[in-house]
Amino acid sequence: MKKEETLKGFLRQLIAHIGSGYTNILIVHIPKKKEYKRDRVLTKIRLNYKTVTTRSQRYYAKKKGFANFQAISYMNMVVILHTKGLIKDEIDVSNGFMCFEKKSSLKLNISDYLKLVIFRDERNKITVRLDKEIFRDFKSEFDLAYKKKSGFLYNKLLSRLSHLPPYRGLQLQKILILKYLKQKNKENGVKWDIPYKV
């Protein structure tokens, strides 16, 4: 079980695992009202899926044709992953696992304000982008900032964008938003600062 404190670290671990064959994925959300049970839930996952194994144990299992399991936790989310292979009798696998190879994307509901999608792009590389709904929300919030002439809201949104990890999918969306802001500056006759990149 890997515990990540930052979004950047969480995404890095997740992408590395998917890229190295952990393509069957189950996402578990711990409700806020059950936050006090977090450690118990993590222990249960660790014991049930046998996620604490050494490199040699994982190699041996793979050699024998068994699936290996890993889990990564971040905030109120735990992502359980496993490789192809036979499932050992002592591991109770639920039906919720989805295959990344079949869907080529994985939606992550990080919070009410941030939903991300891990996907394979046109280069067949795994990257990250904002969910379409969140991308539209960013534009709507910027529209509101222009309407209210609120430089505070505008800068707050730019700050939120700049704190997103530098994955190609996100970078391309940031470029689209910056182009949109240039257009909005012209339409509204303002000269708000548009950074070269966020």
BELPEDA-V639168 format. One line per field, one symbol per residue. burial: + if it has 16 or more other ideal C-beta (glycine too) atoms within 10 Angstrom, else -. A space follows every 10 residues. Layout:
# BELPEDA-V639168
burial->???
This chain:
# BELPEDA-V639168
burial->+--+--+--+ +-+++-++-- ++++++++-+ ---------- ++--++-++- +--------- +----+++++ ++++-+++++ +++------- --+------+ -----+-+-+ ----+++++- -----+++++ +--++-++-- -+--++---- --++--++-- +--+--+-++ +-++--++-- +--+------ -+-+---+
